[in-house]
Amino acid sequence: MSGNEASSNAVTNNANSTNIQKVNKARLKWACRRGMLELDVLFIPFVDEAYDDLSTKDQFTFERLLTGQDPELFAWFMGHEVCEDKELNAMVQFILQRVKV
């Protein structure tokens, strides 16, 4: 492979990676649109402003959090219940801490 081909492949890979990130971000923002406005106003700004700075593990934890049911998520975020899953509870607390600042 010549230097030009390698350079072209690197540019293509970077473009593909950027496109994948945009698609993932759009998918996440869609998943953040919940049936409850209280959750929307927590999740959507979090994805826009903080998701990219999370570790890969925390990104997966956030994505797992989004699979929860709205009443359960609402109870956790409003402090009516405590999430028994330690990783999910840590993410809930992280998002709440970020909102309070």
C-alpha positions, 0 to 999 in steps of 0.5 A: 500500500502506498503512502497516499493509499494509507493516508486516504484510508486513514481519512476514510476511517476517521470520516466513518468513525465521525459518522458512527458517533453522529448516528450513535448520538442521534440514537441516544437523543431519540432514546432520551425522549421519554414519556415524561418531561421531567426525564427529558429535561435531565437526559437530553442536555446530559447527552448534549453536554456530558455524554462524550466526556464519560468513560466507555464503561459509563457510556454503556451504563448510561445507555443501560439506564435508558432501557429502564421504564419511565416510572422507575426512572422517575422514582430514582431521579426524584428520590422516591426510591433508590436504584438497587443496581450500584452502577445505575445508581451511581449514574443517577447520582452523577446526573443529579449532581451535574444538574445541581451545579 
